[in-house]
Amino acid sequence: MKLSQLKSGQQATILNFSELSNDVRKKLMVMGLLPKTEVTLIRKAPLGDPLQIEARGVSLAVRTKIADSILVEVKS
């Protein structure tokens, strides 16, 4: 599942990044978005872009286009 497909309040674990440039991938990693990191979708903006997520206790805004390239596994 893609990060952009999560519903508000849903938790997931990042599996990997697909189709992202090295620059974007490095920026995400600096912000703490690494494989095996647990994230929670807080909310989506009214028009769907950006998404507010929480990772490692920090609230982050991620564009939908980037979130489409982050594969996650939903926690059940």
PyMOL Python script that loads the backbone (N, CA, C, O; Angstrom):
from pymol import cmd

cmd.read_pdbstr("""\
ATOM      1  N   MET A   1       0.850  -1.178   0.000  1.00  0.00           N
ATOM      2  CA  MET A   1       0.000   0.000   0.000  1.00  0.00           C
ATOM      3  C   MET A   1       0.891   1.236   0.000  1.00  0.00           C
ATOM      4  O   MET A   1       2.010   1.207   0.513  1.00  0.00           O
ATOM      5  N   LYS A   2       0.393   2.306  -0.571  1.00  0.00           N
ATOM      6  CA  LYS A   2       1.145   3.554  -0.611  1.00  0.00           C
ATOM      7  C   LYS A   2       0.777   4.422   0.594  1.00  0.00           C
ATOM      8  O   LYS A   2      -0.336   4.340   1.113  1.00  0.00           O
ATOM      9  N   LEU A   3       1.710   5.239   1.025  1.00  0.00           N
ATOM     10  CA  LEU A   3       1.473   6.140   2.153  1.00  0.00           C
ATOM     11  C   LEU A   3       0.282   7.050   1.884  1.00  0.00           C
ATOM     12  O   LEU A   3      -0.479   7.359   2.802  1.00  0.00           O
ATOM     13  N   SER A   4       0.113   7.475   0.656  1.00  0.00           N
ATOM     14  CA  SER A   4      -0.981   8.380   0.304  1.00  0.00           C
ATOM     15  C   SER A   4      -2.353   7.716   0.416  1.00  0.00           C
ATOM     16  O   SER A   4      -3.367   8.414   0.424  1.00  0.00           O
ATOM     17  N   GLN A   5      -2.409   6.387   0.502  1.00  0.00           N
ATOM     18  CA  GLN A   5      -3.674   5.658   0.571  1.00  0.00           C
ATOM     19  C   GLN A   5      -4.158   5.429   2.002  1.00  0.00           C
ATOM     20  O   GLN A   5      -5.258   4.916   2.205  1.00  0.00           O
ATOM     21  N   LEU A   6      -3.356   5.801   2.987  1.00  0.00           N
ATOM     22  CA  LEU A   6      -3.775   5.619   4.381  1.00  0.00           C
ATOM     23  C   LEU A   6      -4.939   6.536   4.703  1.00  0.00           C
ATOM     24  O   LEU A   6      -5.125   7.576   4.070  1.00  0.00           O
ATOM     25  N   LYS A   7      -5.723   6.135   5.701  1.00  0.00           N
ATOM     26  CA  LYS A   7      -6.823   6.962   6.185  1.00  0.00           C
ATOM     27  C   LYS A   7      -6.363   7.669   7.453  1.00  0.00           C
ATOM     28  O   LYS A   7      -5.423   7.221   8.110  1.00  0.00           O
ATOM     29  N   SER A   8      -7.012   8.756   7.792  1.00  0.00           N
ATOM     30  CA  SER A   8      -6.633   9.522   8.985  1.00  0.00           C
ATOM     31  C   SER A   8      -6.620   8.626  10.220  1.00  0.00           C
ATOM     32  O   SER A   8      -7.558   7.867  10.465  1.00  0.00           O
ATOM     33  N   GLY A   9      -5.539   8.730  10.993  1.00  0.00           N
ATOM     34  CA  GLY A   9      -5.381   7.940  12.212  1.00  0.00           C
ATOM     35  C   GLY A   9      -4.795   6.562  11.996  1.00  0.00           C
ATOM     36  O   GLY A   9      -4.478   5.873  12.966  1.00  0.00           O
ATOM     37  N   GLN A  10      -4.644   6.145  10.761  1.00  0.00           N
ATOM     38  CA  GLN A  10      -4.125   4.809  10.463  1.00  0.00           C
ATOM     39  C   GLN A  10      -2.609   4.787  10.629  1.00  0.00           C
ATOM     40  O   GLN A  10      -1.917   5.733  10.252  1.00  0.00           O
ATOM     41  N   GLN A  11      -2.106   3.697  11.198  1.00  0.00           N
ATOM     42  CA  GLN A  11      -0.672   3.528  11.416  1.00  0.00           C
ATOM     43  C   GLN A  11      -0.113   2.515  10.425  1.00  0.00           C
ATOM     44  O   GLN A  11      -0.792   1.569  10.024  1.00  0.00           O
ATOM     45  N   ALA A  12       1.146   2.737  10.039  1.00  0.00           N
ATOM     46  CA  ALA A  12       1.802   1.832   9.099  1.00  0.00           C
ATOM     47  C   ALA A  12       3.306   1.875   9.331  1.00  0.00           C
ATOM     48  O   ALA A  12       3.817   2.753  10.026  1.00  0.00           O
ATOM     49  N   THR A  13       4.001   0.916   8.738  1.00  0.00           N
ATOM     50  CA  THR A  13       5.452   0.845   8.791  1.00  0.00           C
ATOM     51  C   THR A  13       5.991   1.019   7.376  1.00  0.00           C
ATOM     52  O   THR A  13       5.515   0.377   6.440  1.00  0.00           O
ATOM     53  N   ILE A  14       6.980   1.884   7.225  1.00  0.00           N
ATOM     54  CA  ILE A  14       7.569   2.124   5.908  1.00  0.00           C
ATOM     55  C   ILE A  14       8.353   0.888   5.472  1.00  0.00           C
ATOM     56  O   ILE A  14       9.171   0.358   6.224  1.00  0.00           O
ATOM     57  N   LEU A  15       8.088   0.441   4.243  1.00  0.00           N
ATOM     58  CA  LEU A  15       8.809  -0.700   3.688  1.00  0.00           C
ATOM     59  C   LEU A  15       9.985  -0.224   2.840  1.00  0.00           C
ATOM     60  O   LEU A  15      11.124  -0.631   3.068  1.00  0.00           O
ATOM     61  N   ASN A  16       9.709   0.636   1.864  1.00  0.00           N
ATOM     62  CA  ASN A  16      10.775   1.176   1.018  1.00  0.00           C
ATOM     63  C   ASN A  16      10.261   2.350   0.193  1.00  0.00           C
ATOM     64  O   ASN A  16       9.077   2.686   0.231  1.00  0.00           O
ATOM     65  N   PHE A  17      11.166   2.958  -0.545  1.00  0.00           N
ATOM     66  CA  PHE A  17      10.848   4.083  -1.417  1.00  0.00           C
ATOM     67  C   PHE A  17      10.991   3.603  -2.855  1.00  0.00           C
ATOM     68  O   PHE A  17      11.980   2.954  -3.196  1.00  0.00           O
ATOM     69  N   SER A  18      10.026   3.911  -3.687  1.00  0.00           N
ATOM     70  CA  SER A  18      10.126   3.519  -5.098  1.00  0.00           C
ATOM     71  C   SER A  18      10.015   4.760  -5.972  1.00  0.00           C
ATOM     72  O   SER A  18       9.243   5.675  -5.685  1.00  0.00           O
ATOM     73  N   GLU A  19      10.783   4.773  -7.021  1.00  0.00           N
ATOM     74  CA  GLU A  19      10.719   5.835  -8.027  1.00  0.00           C
ATOM     75  C   GLU A  19      10.997   7.232  -7.480  1.00  0.00           C
ATOM     76  O   GLU A  19      10.409   8.202  -7.957  1.00  0.00           O
ATOM     77  N   LEU A  20      11.866   7.354  -6.505  1.00  0.00           N
ATOM     78  CA  LEU A  20      12.254   8.662  -5.973  1.00  0.00           C
ATOM     79  C   LEU A  20      13.700   8.947  -6.350  1.00  0.00           C
ATOM     80  O   LEU A  20      14.533   8.042  -6.383  1.00  0.00           O
ATOM     81  N   SER A  21      13.990  10.204  -6.633  1.00  0.00           N
ATOM     82  CA  SER A  21      15.374  10.570  -6.930  1.00  0.00           C
ATOM     83  C   SER A  21      16.202  10.451  -5.651  1.00  0.00           C
ATOM     84  O   SER A  21      15.658  10.460  -4.547  1.00  0.00           O
ATOM     85  N   ASN A  22      17.497  10.341  -5.808  1.00  0.00           N
ATOM     86  CA  ASN A  22      18.375  10.224  -4.647  1.00  0.00           C
ATOM     87  C   ASN A  22      18.283  11.445  -3.744  1.00  0.00           C
ATOM     88  O   ASN A  22      18.371  11.317  -2.522  1.00  0.00           O
ATOM     89  N   ASP A  23      18.105  12.634  -4.331  1.00  0.00           N
ATOM     90  CA  ASP A  23      17.999  13.856  -3.525  1.00  0.00           C
ATOM     91  C   ASP A  23      16.779  13.820  -2.618  1.00  0.00           C
ATOM     92  O   ASP A  23      16.874  14.128  -1.430  1.00  0.00           O
ATOM     93  N   VAL A  24      15.636  13.444  -3.175  1.00  0.00           N
ATOM     94  CA  VAL A  24      14.403  13.376  -2.378  1.00  0.00           C
ATOM     95  C   VAL A  24      14.520  12.287  -1.319  1.00  0.00           C
ATOM     96  O   VAL A  24      14.119  12.479  -0.171  1.00  0.00           O
ATOM     97  N   ARG A  25      15.071  11.146  -1.709  1.00  0.00           N
ATOM     98  CA  ARG A  25      15.247  10.032  -0.770  1.00  0.00           C
ATOM     99  C   ARG A  25      16.118  10.448   0.421  1.00  0.00           C
ATOM    100  O   ARG A  25      15.810  10.116   1.565  1.00  0.00           O
ATOM    101  N   LYS A  26      17.203  11.175   0.146  1.00  0.00           N
ATOM    102  CA  LYS A  26      18.090  11.635   1.218  1.00  0.00           C
ATOM    103  C   LYS A  26      17.373  12.615   2.138  1.00  0.00           C
ATOM    104  O   LYS A  26      17.542  12.556   3.356  1.00  0.00           O
ATOM    105  N   LYS A  27      16.569  13.523   1.564  1.00  0.00           N
ATOM    106  CA  LYS A  27      15.836  14.492   2.377  1.00  0.00           C
ATOM    107  C   LYS A  27      14.833  13.797   3.291  1.00  0.00           C
ATOM    108  O   LYS A  27      14.674  14.180   4.450  1.00  0.00           O
ATOM    109  N   LEU A  28      14.159  12.775   2.770  1.00  0.00           N
ATOM    110  CA  LEU A  28      13.217  12.022   3.599  1.00  0.00           C
ATOM    111  C   LEU A  28      13.944  11.319   4.741  1.00  0.00           C
ATOM    112  O   LEU A  28      13.462  11.296   5.873  1.00  0.00           O
ATOM    113  N   MET A  29      15.093  10.752   4.440  1.00  0.00           N
ATOM    114  CA  MET A  29      15.859  10.047   5.467  1.00  0.00           C
ATOM    115  C   MET A  29      16.373  11.002   6.538  1.00  0.00           C
ATOM    116  O   MET A  29      16.414  10.646   7.716  1.00  0.00           O
ATOM    117  N   VAL A  30      16.764  12.205   6.141  1.00  0.00           N
ATOM    118  CA  VAL A  30      17.209  13.210   7.112  1.00  0.00           C
ATOM    119  C   VAL A  30      16.059  13.597   8.036  1.00  0.00           C
ATOM    120  O   VAL A  30      16.273  13.887   9.214  1.00  0.00           O
ATOM    121  N   MET A  31      14.823  13.601   7.493  1.00  0.00           N
ATOM    122  CA  MET A  31      13.643  13.940   8.305  1.00  0.00           C
ATOM    123  C   MET A  31      13.209  12.775   9.188  1.00  0.00           C
ATOM    124  O   MET A  31      12.298  12.927  10.002  1.00  0.00           O
ATOM    125  N   GLY A  32      13.843  11.621   9.041  1.00  0.00           N
ATOM    126  CA  GLY A  32      13.527  10.480   9.897  1.00  0.00           C
ATOM    127  C   GLY A  32      12.647   9.430   9.251  1.00  0.00           C
ATOM    128  O   GLY A  32      12.228   8.483   9.917  1.00  0.00           O
ATOM    129  N   LEU A  33      12.360   9.575   7.975  1.00  0.00           N
ATOM    130  CA  LEU A  33      11.543   8.585   7.276  1.00  0.00           C
ATOM    131  C   LEU A  33      12.466   7.535   6.662  1.00  0.00           C
ATOM    132  O   LEU A  33      12.953   7.682   5.541  1.00  0.00           O
ATOM    133  N   LEU A  34      12.684   6.489   7.420  1.00  0.00           N
ATOM    134  CA  LEU A  34      13.562   5.397   7.007  1.00  0.00           C
ATOM    135  C   LEU A  34      12.748   4.111   6.916  1.00  0.00           C
ATOM    136  O   LEU A  34      11.683   4.020   7.526  1.00  0.00           O
ATOM    137  N   PRO A  35      13.222   3.121   6.173  1.00  0.00           N
ATOM    138  CA  PRO A  35      12.539   1.826   6.188  1.00  0.00           C
ATOM    139  C   PRO A  35      12.427   1.292   7.614  1.00  0.00           C
ATOM    140  O   PRO A  35      13.337   1.462   8.426  1.00  0.00           O
ATOM    141  N   LYS A  36      11.311   0.651   7.904  1.00  0.00           N
ATOM    142  CA  LYS A  36      10.958   0.079   9.212  1.00  0.00           C
ATOM    143  C   LYS A  36      10.555   1.136  10.236  1.00  0.00           C
ATOM    144  O   LYS A  36      10.423   0.823  11.419  1.00  0.00           O
ATOM    145  N   THR A  37      10.356   2.387   9.804  1.00  0.00           N
ATOM    146  CA  THR A  37       9.890   3.450  10.693  1.00  0.00           C
ATOM    147  C   THR A  37       8.370   3.425  10.729  1.00  0.00           C
ATOM    148  O   THR A  37       7.720   3.310   9.690  1.00  0.00           O
ATOM    149  N   GLU A  38       7.806   3.531  11.923  1.00  0.00           N
ATOM    150  CA  GLU A  38       6.355   3.579  12.064  1.00  0.00           C
ATOM    151  C   GLU A  38       5.873   5.009  11.846  1.00  0.00           C
ATOM    152  O   GLU A  38       6.450   5.958  12.377  1.00  0.00           O
ATOM    153  N   VAL A  39       4.813   5.151  11.060  1.00  0.00           N
ATOM    154  CA  VAL A  39       4.229   6.462  10.776  1.00  0.00           C
ATOM    155  C   VAL A  39       2.723   6.400  11.010  1.00  0.00           C
ATOM    156  O   VAL A  39       2.107   5.337  10.922  1.00  0.00           O
ATOM    157  N   THR A  40       2.146   7.559  11.310  1.00  0.00           N
ATOM    158  CA  THR A  40       0.703   7.680  11.481  1.00  0.00           C
ATOM    159  C   THR A  40       0.235   8.830  10.604  1.00  0.00           C
ATOM    160  O   THR A  40       0.816   9.915  10.633  1.00  0.00           O
ATOM    161  N   LEU A  41      -0.807   8.597   9.831  1.00  0.00           N
ATOM    162  CA  LEU A  41      -1.379   9.686   9.041  1.00  0.00           C
ATOM    163  C   LEU A  41      -2.282  10.497   9.964  1.00  0.00           C
ATOM    164  O   LEU A  41      -3.282   9.986  10.469  1.00  0.00           O
ATOM    165  N   ILE A  42      -1.934  11.743  10.180  1.00  0.00           N
ATOM    166  CA  ILE A  42      -2.722  12.617  11.040  1.00  0.00           C
ATOM    167  C   ILE A  42      -3.933  13.134  10.274  1.00  0.00           C
ATOM    168  O   ILE A  42      -5.067  12.989  10.730  1.00  0.00           O
ATOM    169  N   ARG A  43      -3.696  13.735   9.112  1.00  0.00           N
ATOM    170  CA  ARG A  43      -4.793  14.234   8.286  1.00  0.00           C
ATOM    171  C   ARG A  43      -4.286  14.602   6.899  1.00  0.00           C
ATOM    172  O   ARG A  43      -3.086  14.734   6.655  1.00  0.00           O
ATOM    173  N   LYS A  44      -5.261  14.763   5.999  1.00  0.00           N
ATOM    174  CA  LYS A  44      -4.972  15.234   4.649  1.00  0.00           C
ATOM    175  C   LYS A  44      -5.511  16.655   4.537  1.00  0.00           C
ATOM    176  O   LYS A  44      -6.526  16.988   5.149  1.00  0.00           O
ATOM    177  N   ALA A  45      -4.839  17.483   3.764  1.00  0.00           N
ATOM    178  CA  ALA A  45      -5.318  18.840   3.525  1.00  0.00           C
ATOM    179  C   ALA A  45      -6.658  18.759   2.784  1.00  0.00           C
ATOM    180  O   ALA A  45      -6.943  17.748   2.141  1.00  0.00           O
ATOM    181  N   PRO A  46      -7.473  19.799   2.865  1.00  0.00           N
ATOM    182  CA  PRO A  46      -8.791  19.762   2.217  1.00  0.00           C
ATOM    183  C   PRO A  46      -8.768  19.362   0.740  1.00  0.00           C
ATOM    184  O   PRO A  46      -9.685  18.685   0.275  1.00  0.00           O
ATOM    185  N   LEU A  47      -7.759  19.760   0.015  1.00  0.00           N
ATOM    186  CA  LEU A  47      -7.664  19.375  -1.393  1.00  0.00           C
ATOM    187  C   LEU A  47      -6.783  18.146  -1.595  1.00  0.00           C
ATOM    188  O   LEU A  47      -6.474  17.788  -2.732  1.00  0.00           O
ATOM    189  N   GLY A  48      -6.374  17.494  -0.497  1.00  0.00           N
ATOM    190  CA  GLY A  48      -5.612  16.251  -0.581  1.00  0.00           C
ATOM    191  C   GLY A  48      -4.106  16.393  -0.616  1.00  0.00           C
ATOM    192  O   GLY A  48      -3.399  15.386  -0.604  1.00  0.00           O
ATOM    193  N   ASP A  49      -3.599  17.601  -0.659  1.00  0.00           N
ATOM    194  CA  ASP A  49      -2.151  17.797  -0.733  1.00  0.00           C
ATOM    195  C   ASP A  49      -1.763  18.998   0.116  1.00  0.00           C
ATOM    196  O   ASP A  49      -2.313  20.071  -0.133  1.00  0.00           O
ATOM    197  N   PRO A  50      -0.888  18.920   1.071  1.00  0.00           N
ATOM    198  CA  PRO A  50      -0.057  17.783   1.475  1.00  0.00           C
ATOM    199  C   PRO A  50      -0.745  16.916   2.529  1.00  0.00           C
ATOM    200  O   PRO A  50      -1.871  17.186   2.948  1.00  0.00           O
ATOM    201  N   LEU A  51      -0.032  15.865   2.943  1.00  0.00           N
ATOM    202  CA  LEU A  51      -0.465  14.990   4.023  1.00  0.00           C
ATOM    203  C   LEU A  51       0.322  15.347   5.273  1.00  0.00           C
ATOM    204  O   LEU A  51       1.512  15.651   5.198  1.00  0.00           O
ATOM    205  N   GLN A  52      -0.338  15.309   6.417  1.00  0.00           N
ATOM    206  CA  GLN A  52       0.376  15.500   7.677  1.00  0.00           C
ATOM    207  C   GLN A  52       0.562  14.124   8.305  1.00  0.00           C
ATOM    208  O   GLN A  52      -0.406  13.414   8.578  1.00  0.00           O
ATOM    209  N   ILE A  53       1.814  13.763   8.527  1.00  0.00           N
ATOM    210  CA  ILE A  53       2.114  12.470   9.149  1.00  0.00           C
ATOM    211  C   ILE A  53       2.939  12.695  10.403  1.00  0.00           C
ATOM    212  O   ILE A  53       3.548  13.748  10.589  1.00  0.00           O
ATOM    213  N   GLU A  54       2.947  11.692  11.250  1.00  0.00           N
ATOM    214  CA  GLU A  54       3.794  11.729  12.443  1.00  0.00           C
ATOM    215  C   GLU A  54       4.733  10.540  12.381  1.00  0.00           C
ATOM    216  O   GLU A  54       4.304   9.400  12.200  1.00  0.00           O
ATOM    217  N   ALA A  55       6.029  10.822  12.534  1.00  0.00           N
ATOM    218  CA  ALA A  55       7.051   9.778  12.526  1.00  0.00           C
ATOM    219  C   ALA A  55       8.070  10.108  13.606  1.00  0.00           C
ATOM    220  O   ALA A  55       8.606  11.215  13.642  1.00  0.00           O
ATOM    221  N   ARG A  56       8.335   9.156  14.477  1.00  0.00           N
ATOM    222  CA  ARG A  56       9.314   9.340  15.557  1.00  0.00           C
ATOM    223  C   ARG A  56       8.974  10.538  16.445  1.00  0.00           C
ATOM    224  O   ARG A  56       9.869  11.226  16.937  1.00  0.00           O
ATOM    225  N   GLY A  57       7.672  10.783  16.648  1.00  0.00           N
ATOM    226  CA  GLY A  57       7.241  11.872  17.511  1.00  0.00           C
ATOM    227  C   GLY A  57       7.279  13.249  16.875  1.00  0.00           C
ATOM    228  O   GLY A  57       7.061  14.250  17.556  1.00  0.00           O
ATOM    229  N   VAL A  58       7.554  13.316  15.572  1.00  0.00           N
ATOM    230  CA  VAL A  58       7.655  14.585  14.863  1.00  0.00           C
ATOM    231  C   VAL A  58       6.562  14.650  13.801  1.00  0.00           C
ATOM    232  O   VAL A  58       6.328  13.677  13.084  1.00  0.00           O
ATOM    233  N   SER A  59       5.902  15.787  13.705  1.00  0.00           N
ATOM    234  CA  SER A  59       4.872  15.994  12.700  1.00  0.00           C
ATOM    235  C   SER A  59       5.513  16.537  11.423  1.00  0.00           C
ATOM    236  O   SER A  59       6.268  17.509  11.466  1.00  0.00           O
ATOM    237  N   LEU A  60       5.208  15.904  10.283  1.00  0.00           N
ATOM    238  CA  LEU A  60       5.797  16.282   9.005  1.00  0.00           C
ATOM    239  C   LEU A  60       4.707  16.463   7.956  1.00  0.00           C
ATOM    240  O   LEU A  60       3.659  15.822   8.029  1.00  0.00           O
ATOM    241  N   ALA A  61       4.951  17.328   6.992  1.00  0.00           N
ATOM    242  CA  ALA A  61       4.066  17.482   5.840  1.00  0.00           C
ATOM    243  C   ALA A  61       4.758  16.879   4.626  1.00  0.00           C
ATOM    244  O   ALA A  61       5.913  17.191   4.337  1.00  0.00           O
ATOM    245  N   VAL A  62       4.045  16.021   3.928  1.00  0.00           N
ATOM    246  CA  VAL A  62       4.605  15.337   2.760  1.00  0.00           C
ATOM    247  C   VAL A  62       3.655  15.523   1.586  1.00  0.00           C
ATOM    248  O   VAL A  62       2.446  15.333   1.720  1.00  0.00           O
ATOM    249  N   ARG A  63       4.200  15.891   0.453  1.00  0.00           N
ATOM    250  CA  ARG A  63       3.381  16.045  -0.749  1.00  0.00           C
ATOM    251  C   ARG A  63       2.820  14.693  -1.184  1.00  0.00           C
ATOM    252  O   ARG A  63       3.459  13.657  -0.999  1.00  0.00           O
ATOM    253  N   THR A  64       1.638  14.713  -1.753  1.00  0.00           N
ATOM    254  CA  THR A  64       0.976  13.485  -2.195  1.00  0.00           C
ATOM    255  C   THR A  64       1.806  12.761  -3.244  1.00  0.00           C
ATOM    256  O   THR A  64       1.865  11.532  -3.238  1.00  0.00           O
ATOM    257  N   LYS A  65       2.444  13.496  -4.141  1.00  0.00           N
ATOM    258  CA  LYS A  65       3.270  12.872  -5.191  1.00  0.00           C
ATOM    259  C   LYS A  65       4.412  12.063  -4.569  1.00  0.00           C
ATOM    260  O   LYS A  65       4.749  10.985  -5.058  1.00  0.00           O
ATOM    261  N   ILE A  66       5.001  12.579  -3.501  1.00  0.00           N
ATOM    262  CA  ILE A  66       6.079  11.854  -2.814  1.00  0.00           C
ATOM    263  C   ILE A  66       5.491  10.685  -2.026  1.00  0.00           C
ATOM    264  O   ILE A  66       6.064   9.596  -2.011  1.00  0.00           O
ATOM    265  N   ALA A  67       4.344  10.909  -1.369  1.00  0.00           N
ATOM    266  CA  ALA A  67       3.700   9.849  -0.592  1.00  0.00           C
ATOM    267  C   ALA A  67       3.280   8.679  -1.479  1.00  0.00           C
ATOM    268  O   ALA A  67       3.200   7.544  -1.009  1.00  0.00           O
ATOM    269  N   ASP A  68       3.012   8.947  -2.756  1.00  0.00           N
ATOM    270  CA  ASP A  68       2.675   7.869  -3.695  1.00  0.00           C
ATOM    271  C   ASP A  68       3.863   6.948  -3.942  1.00  0.00           C
ATOM    272  O   ASP A  68       3.679   5.816  -4.388  1.00  0.00           O
ATOM    273  N   SER A  69       5.066   7.407  -3.664  1.00  0.00           N
ATOM    274  CA  SER A  69       6.272   6.622  -3.899  1.00  0.00           C
ATOM    275  C   SER A  69       6.803   5.945  -2.641  1.00  0.00           C
ATOM    276  O   SER A  69       7.848   5.296  -2.682  1.00  0.00           O
ATOM    277  N   ILE A  70       6.098   6.089  -1.528  1.00  0.00           N
ATOM    278  CA  ILE A  70       6.517   5.460  -0.271  1.00  0.00           C
ATOM    279  C   ILE A  70       5.600   4.274   0.005  1.00  0.00           C
ATOM    280  O   ILE A  70       4.402   4.444   0.231  1.00  0.00           O
ATOM    281  N   LEU A  71       6.166   3.083  -0.015  1.00  0.00           N
ATOM    282  CA  LEU A  71       5.392   1.872   0.232  1.00  0.00           C
ATOM    283  C   LEU A  71       5.373   1.568   1.724  1.00  0.00           C
ATOM    284  O   LEU A  71       6.407   1.603   2.393  1.00  0.00           O
ATOM    285  N   VAL A  72       4.181   1.270   2.235  1.00  0.00           N
ATOM    286  CA  VAL A  72       4.020   0.992   3.666  1.00  0.00           C
ATOM    287  C   VAL A  72       3.235  -0.289   3.878  1.00  0.00           C
ATOM    288  O   VAL A  72       2.548  -0.775   2.980  1.00  0.00           O
ATOM    289  N   GLU A  73       3.353  -0.824   5.084  1.00  0.00           N
ATOM    290  CA  GLU A  73       2.573  -1.990   5.503  1.00  0.00           C
ATOM    291  C   GLU A  73       1.701  -1.535   6.662  1.00  0.00           C
ATOM    292  O   GLU A  73       2.212  -1.064   7.678  1.00  0.00           O
ATOM    293  N   VAL A  74       0.399  -1.673   6.516  1.00  0.00           N
ATOM    294  CA  VAL A  74      -0.550  -1.216   7.529  1.00  0.00           C
ATOM    295  C   VAL A  74      -0.490  -2.124   8.740  1.00  0.00           C
ATOM    296  O   VAL A  74      -0.439  -3.348   8.617  1.00  0.00           O
ATOM    297  N   LYS A  75      -0.499  -1.500   9.927  1.00  0.00           N
ATOM    298  CA  LYS A  75      -0.528  -2.270  11.162  1.00  0.00           C
ATOM    299  C   LYS A  75      -1.972  -2.697  11.430  1.00  0.00           C
ATOM    300  O   LYS A  75      -2.898  -1.898  11.292  1.00  0.00           O
ATOM    301  N   SER A  76      -2.155  -3.946  11.809  1.00  0.00           N
ATOM    302  CA  SER A  76      -3.518  -4.406  12.065  1.00  0.00           C
ATOM    303  C   SER A  76      -3.815  -4.541  13.537  1.00  0.00           C
ATOM    304  O   SER A  76      -4.926  -4.919  13.911  1.00  0.00           O
TER     305      SER A  76
END
""", "prot")
cmd.dss("prot")
cmd.show_as("cartoon", "prot")
cmd.util.cbc("prot")
cmd.orient("prot")
